[in-house]
Amino acid sequence: MCLVHSILPHGVSRRDFLGIGLAAGLTAATADWGKLLLPGLAEGAETPPPNGGRGSSGVSLKWLGVDGWEISFGRKTVLLDPWLSRTPGGLFSRPFDAKSFLSTPLTHDEALIDQHVTKADLILLGHGHYDHIADVPYVARKTGATVVGTESHVNMLRAYGLPEAKLVACKGGEFMQFDGYALEVFPSLHSLQPTMKVPIPGHFGSVPPVPRTIGDMPEGGALAYVLTVGESFSVFLMSSANFVERAIAGLEPDVALLAPLARKQVHDYTPRLLRALNYPGVVLPTHWDNWERPLTEPPQDPRAVLGDDGNLDVFVREVKEVSPESQVVVLKYFESFAP
């Protein structure tokens, strides 16, 4: 979860918490325009061509919403943070009630998962919040995939009875070879609230009870990844708008999945990130949508709640200013792009 929220007293609104009227100034015309145009396109982002892309890399990337991605190549499928259940916790409602949000029961839309997730060899976890991990026990059991995450994430999955042979706990620094592809793991960070704290913090040092609510799924540390297919084509994967610059400096991925929400608390976020990644040729924005809206509706960013910090147009503009040669591609739900 990348959006800023806080563990606030009952009834305190997010608007009061943020301390400034981020939503002020948004006009009805702006809201109507946002419905007509996919976020990001007004600032130079592109949509995939009708055929999905040139496909010369042999890799296809499908967006599942939030930070969920299906990356397919040959007969292999790798999933990042596959979460489709869209548990409505009131995160984007006014007034925001933190106590009610954290006590929201977790939901699992198995029919929707079955419709869109049919196979997986590997599941990668960026961090342990509900909008990243809550559907993973079902997906992992359904597909038989191996799951990679932190020790905290793995402990959470152990609570669901997933087989130990299918769980891989990492710290960052691991470089694993699989059949036809490699995975390098990097220590990473979660985005920050205006208080400079991580939302729903915490780690599981041992196996917890089975999580029942949104608040039962703490962040548990964060990881970033580089997936290299064949000998050279690489994809950088992150789950939240923060990173360890010294850990990823010097990488040169062909495609970078970059998260924009709540980046304003991180110093010089977009320029530092693009520079560290050597200005990737293709940027796919991830974790930018309002994930309490149904997946049957067009994706919308949360600019009405977060202002510029949730406005994908602004992030695309930042990317284009820093790295004008980067191709920024924005996908609709379940749309694929083959670079």
C-alpha positions as CSV (number, residue, x, y, z in Angstrom):
1,M,0.0,0.0,0.0
2,C,1.5,3.3,-1.1
3,L,-1.1,5.8,-0.2
4,V,-0.5,8.1,2.8
5,H,-2.8,7.5,5.7
6,S,-2.3,7.5,9.4
7,I,-3.5,5.7,12.5
8,L,-5.8,8.6,13.4
9,P,-8.4,9.2,16.1
10,H,-11.9,8.2,15.1
11,G,-13.5,10.8,12.8
12,V,-10.4,12.7,11.9
13,S,-10.4,13.2,8.1
14,R,-7.5,12.5,5.8
15,R,-7.8,16.1,4.6
16,D,-7.3,17.4,8.1
17,F,-4.4,14.9,8.6
18,L,-2.6,16.1,5.4
19,G,-2.9,19.6,6.7
20,I,-3.3,21.2,3.3
21,G,-6.2,21.1,0.9
22,L,-4.7,18.8,-1.6
23,A,-8.1,18.3,-3.2
24,A,-8.8,22.0,-3.2
25,G,-8.9,23.6,-6.6
26,L,-10.0,20.5,-8.5
27,T,-12.9,21.6,-10.7
28,A,-15.7,19.7,-12.2
29,A,-14.2,20.2,-15.6
30,T,-11.0,18.5,-14.4
31,A,-12.9,15.6,-13.1
32,D,-14.9,15.2,-16.3
33,W,-11.6,15.4,-18.4
34,G,-10.1,12.6,-16.2
35,K,-13.0,10.3,-17.1
36,L,-12.5,10.9,-20.8
37,L,-8.7,10.5,-20.9
38,L,-6.7,7.7,-19.3
39,P,-4.4,9.4,-16.7
40,G,-0.9,10.2,-17.9
41,L,-1.8,10.6,-21.6
42,A,-2.2,14.3,-21.4
43,E,1.5,14.6,-20.5
44,G,3.0,12.3,-23.2
45,A,2.3,8.8,-21.9
46,E,1.3,6.2,-24.5
47,T,-1.1,3.3,-24.5
48,P,0.0,-0.1,-26.0
49,P,-0.6,-0.4,-29.7
50,P,-3.6,-2.6,-30.8
51,N,-1.3,-5.6,-31.2
52,G,0.1,-5.1,-27.7
53,G,3.6,-4.0,-28.8
54,R,6.4,-5.1,-31.1
55,G,7.2,-8.0,-28.9
56,S,10.8,-8.4,-30.0
57,S,11.9,-9.0,-26.4
58,G,9.7,-12.1,-26.1
59,V,8.3,-10.7,-22.8
60,S,4.7,-9.6,-22.2
61,L,3.6,-7.5,-19.2
62,K,0.0,-7.5,-18.1
63,W,-1.3,-5.1,-15.4
64,L,-3.7,-6.6,-12.8
65,G,-4.3,-3.4,-11.0
66,V,-2.5,-1.7,-8.1
67,D,1.0,-3.3,-8.1
68,G,-0.1,-6.5,-9.6
69,W,1.6,-7.7,-12.8
70,E,1.8,-10.8,-14.9
71,I,5.1,-11.2,-16.7
72,S,5.1,-13.9,-19.4
73,F,7.9,-15.2,-21.6
74,G,8.1,-18.6,-23.3
75,R,6.2,-21.0,-21.1
76,K,7.1,-19.1,-17.9
77,T,4.9,-16.8,-15.9
78,V,6.1,-14.5,-13.0
79,L,3.6,-12.6,-10.9
80,L,4.3,-9.5,-8.9
81,D,2.0,-8.6,-6.0
82,P,-1.1,-10.3,-7.5
83,W,-4.1,-8.7,-5.7
84,L,-7.5,-8.5,-7.4
85,S,-10.0,-8.6,-4.6
86,R,-10.4,-4.8,-4.1
87,T,-11.4,-5.0,-0.5
88,P,-13.4,-1.8,0.2
89,G,-11.9,-0.3,3.4
90,G,-12.9,3.4,2.9
91,L,-9.4,4.5,2.2
92,F,-10.5,7.0,-0.4
93,S,-13.6,8.1,1.4
94,R,-14.3,11.3,3.3
95,P,-14.0,11.5,6.3
96,F,-11.4,8.8,6.6
97,D,-11.9,6.6,9.6
98,A,-8.5,4.8,10.4
99,K,-10.0,2.6,13.0
100,S,-12.7,1.3,10.7
101,F,-10.2,0.9,7.9
102,L,-7.8,-1.2,9.8
103,S,-10.6,-3.4,11.2
104,T,-12.0,-4.0,7.7
105,P,-12.3,-7.8,7.1
106,L,-10.2,-9.1,4.3
107,T,-12.1,-10.4,1.3
108,H,-11.1,-12.8,-1.5
109,D,-12.8,-12.7,-4.9
110,E,-11.8,-16.2,-6.0
111,A,-14.0,-16.1,-9.1
112,L,-12.2,-13.0,-10.3
113,I,-8.8,-14.4,-9.5
114,D,-9.7,-17.6,-11.4
115,Q,-10.8,-15.6,-14.4
116,H,-7.6,-13.6,-14.7
117,V,-4.8,-15.8,-13.1
118,T,-4.4,-19.2,-14.6
119,K,-0.8,-20.1,-14.0
120,A,2.4,-18.9,-12.3
121,D,5.8,-20.3,-11.8
122,L,7.0,-17.6,-9.4
123,I,5.3,-14.9,-7.2
124,L,7.3,-11.9,-6.1
125,L,6.2,-9.8,-3.1
126,G,7.2,-6.2,-2.9
127,H,5.9,-5.7,0.7
128,G,3.3,-7.2,3.0
129,H,0.3,-4.8,3.0
130,Y,-3.1,-6.3,2.1
131,D,-3.2,-4.7,-1.4
132,H,-0.1,-6.7,-2.2
133,I,-0.3,-10.0,-0.4
134,A,-3.9,-10.8,0.6
135,D,-4.7,-12.9,-2.5
136,V,-1.3,-14.6,-2.6
137,P,-2.2,-17.6,-0.4
138,Y,-5.0,-18.5,-2.8
139,V,-3.0,-17.8,-6.0
140,A,0.0,-19.7,-4.7
141,R,-2.1,-22.7,-3.7
142,K,-4.0,-22.6,-7.0
143,T,-0.9,-22.4,-9.2
144,G,1.7,-24.2,-7.2
145,A,4.1,-21.2,-7.6
146,T,7.1,-20.5,-5.5
147,V,6.8,-17.3,-3.5
148,V,9.7,-14.9,-2.8
149,G,9.5,-12.2,-0.1
150,T,11.0,-11.1,3.2
151,E,11.0,-13.4,6.3
152,S,8.0,-11.4,7.6
153,H,6.1,-12.1,4.4
154,V,7.0,-15.7,4.4
155,N,5.9,-16.1,8.1
156,M,2.5,-14.6,7.1
157,L,2.2,-17.1,4.3
158,R,3.2,-19.9,6.6
159,A,0.1,-19.1,8.7
160,Y,-2.0,-20.1,5.7
161,G,-0.3,-23.5,5.5
162,L,1.6,-23.0,2.3
163,P,4.3,-25.6,1.8
164,E,7.7,-24.7,3.1
165,A,9.4,-25.9,-0.1
166,K,7.5,-23.2,-2.0
167,L,8.5,-20.2,0.2
168,V,11.8,-18.3,-0.2
169,A,12.7,-15.7,2.3
170,C,15.1,-13.0,1.1
171,K,16.9,-9.9,2.6
172,G,18.2,-8.4,-0.6
173,G,21.5,-9.3,-2.4
174,E,20.3,-12.7,-3.6
175,F,20.8,-13.5,-7.2
176,M,18.9,-16.6,-8.2
177,Q,19.0,-18.6,-11.4
178,F,15.9,-20.3,-12.7
179,D,15.1,-22.1,-15.9
180,G,15.5,-19.5,-18.6
181,Y,15.6,-16.4,-16.4
182,A,17.3,-14.9,-13.3
183,L,16.1,-12.9,-10.4
184,E,18.2,-10.4,-8.4
185,V,16.7,-9.1,-5.1
186,F,17.4,-5.7,-3.7
187,P,16.6,-4.2,-0.3
188,S,13.9,-1.5,-0.7
189,L,11.7,0.9,1.2
190,H,8.0,1.8,1.5
191,S,6.7,5.2,0.7
192,L,6.3,7.6,3.7
193,Q,3.3,9.4,5.2
194,P,3.7,13.2,5.9
195,T,4.7,12.1,9.4
196,M,7.7,10.4,7.7
197,K,6.5,7.0,9.0
198,V,5.5,3.9,7.1
199,P,1.7,3.1,7.1
200,I,0.8,-0.1,8.9
201,P,4.3,-0.9,10.1
202,G,5.5,-4.0,11.7
203,H,7.2,-7.4,11.0
204,F,6.4,-11.0,11.8
205,G,9.4,-12.6,13.5
206,S,7.4,-15.8,13.8
207,V,4.3,-17.3,12.3
208,P,1.2,-15.2,13.3
209,P,-2.4,-16.2,13.4
210,V,-4.2,-16.2,10.1
211,P,-4.8,-12.5,9.2
212,R,-8.4,-11.5,9.3
213,T,-8.4,-7.7,8.7
214,I,-6.5,-5.1,6.7
215,G,-4.6,-4.1,9.9
216,D,-3.4,-7.7,10.4
217,M,-1.1,-7.3,7.3
218,P,1.8,-5.1,8.2
219,E,4.4,-3.9,5.7
220,G,7.0,-6.4,6.9
221,G,9.9,-4.9,4.9
222,A,10.2,-4.1,1.2
223,L,12.0,-5.6,-1.7
224,A,12.7,-4.6,-5.3
225,Y,13.7,-7.0,-8.1
226,V,15.4,-7.2,-11.4
227,L,14.0,-10.0,-13.6
228,T,16.3,-10.9,-16.4
229,V,14.9,-13.1,-19.2
230,G,17.4,-15.0,-21.3
231,E,20.8,-13.4,-21.3
232,S,20.0,-9.7,-21.3
233,F,16.4,-8.4,-21.3
234,S,15.7,-7.0,-17.8
235,V,12.7,-5.6,-15.9
236,F,13.0,-3.6,-12.7
237,L,10.1,-4.2,-10.3
238,M,9.2,-2.0,-7.3
239,S,6.1,-1.9,-5.1
240,S,6.0,1.5,-3.4
241,A,7.3,5.1,-4.0
242,N,10.6,4.8,-2.2
243,F,13.9,3.0,-2.8
244,V,17.5,2.5,-1.6
245,E,19.5,4.5,-4.1
246,R,22.8,2.9,-3.3
247,A,21.3,-0.5,-3.7
248,I,20.0,0.0,-7.2
249,A,22.4,2.6,-8.6
250,G,24.0,1.5,-11.8
251,L,21.2,-0.8,-12.9
252,E,20.2,-0.5,-16.6
253,P,16.8,-2.2,-17.0
254,D,15.1,-2.3,-20.3
255,V,11.8,-1.8,-18.6
256,A,11.1,-0.2,-15.2
257,L,7.9,-0.5,-13.3
258,L,7.9,2.7,-11.2
259,A,5.5,3.6,-8.4
260,P,4.4,7.3,-8.0
261,L,2.0,7.5,-5.1
262,A,3.2,9.4,-2.0
263,R,6.5,10.2,-3.5
264,K,6.5,13.8,-2.3
265,Q,7.9,12.9,1.1
266,V,11.0,11.3,-0.6
267,H,13.7,13.8,-1.5
268,D,14.0,14.4,-5.3
269,Y,12.2,11.1,-5.9
270,T,11.7,11.0,-9.6
271,P,15.1,12.4,-10.7
272,R,17.1,10.2,-8.3
273,L,15.2,7.1,-9.3
274,L,15.5,7.6,-13.0
275,R,19.2,8.5,-12.7
276,A,19.9,5.4,-10.5
277,L,18.3,3.3,-13.2
278,N,20.2,5.0,-16.0
279,Y,17.1,6.4,-17.6
280,P,15.3,3.3,-18.7
281,G,13.9,3.0,-22.3
282,V,10.4,2.0,-21.1
283,V,8.7,3.2,-18.0
284,L,5.4,1.5,-16.9
285,P,3.7,3.3,-14.0
286,T,2.5,0.9,-11.3
287,H,0.5,1.3,-8.1
288,W,-1.1,4.6,-9.3
289,D,-4.8,3.7,-9.3
290,N,-7.7,4.1,-6.9
291,W,-7.9,0.4,-5.8
292,E,-11.3,0.7,-4.2
293,R,-13.0,1.1,-7.5
294,P,-14.1,-2.1,-9.3
295,L,-11.8,-3.6,-11.9
296,T,-14.7,-3.5,-14.3
297,E,-14.4,0.3,-14.5
298,P,-11.6,2.3,-16.2
299,P,-8.7,3.0,-13.9
300,Q,-8.7,6.3,-12.1
301,D,-5.9,7.9,-10.1
302,P,-6.6,9.3,-6.6
303,R,-5.9,13.0,-7.5
304,A,-9.2,14.0,-5.9
305,V,-7.8,12.9,-2.6
306,L,-4.1,13.4,-2.9
307,G,-3.9,16.2,-5.4
308,D,-0.6,16.3,-7.3
309,D,0.8,13.4,-5.2
310,G,-1.9,11.1,-6.6
311,N,-2.1,12.7,-10.1
312,L,-0.5,10.4,-12.7
313,D,-0.3,13.3,-15.2
314,V,2.1,15.1,-12.9
315,F,4.3,12.0,-12.4
316,V,4.4,11.4,-16.2
317,R,5.4,15.1,-16.7
318,E,8.2,14.6,-14.1
319,V,9.5,11.5,-15.9
320,K,9.4,13.2,-19.3
321,E,11.3,16.3,-18.0
322,V,14.1,14.1,-16.4
323,S,14.2,11.4,-19.1
324,P,12.7,12.7,-22.3
325,E,13.8,9.7,-24.3
326,S,11.9,7.2,-22.0
327,Q,8.7,5.8,-23.4
328,V,6.0,5.9,-20.7
329,V,3.3,3.4,-21.3
330,V,0.1,3.4,-19.3
331,L,-2.1,0.3,-19.3
332,K,-5.7,-0.3,-18.6
333,Y,-6.7,-3.2,-16.3
334,F,-5.7,-6.6,-17.8
335,E,-4.1,-4.9,-20.8
336,S,-0.8,-6.3,-22.0
337,F,2.3,-4.6,-23.4
338,A,5.1,-6.5,-25.2
339,P,8.2,-4.3,-25.6
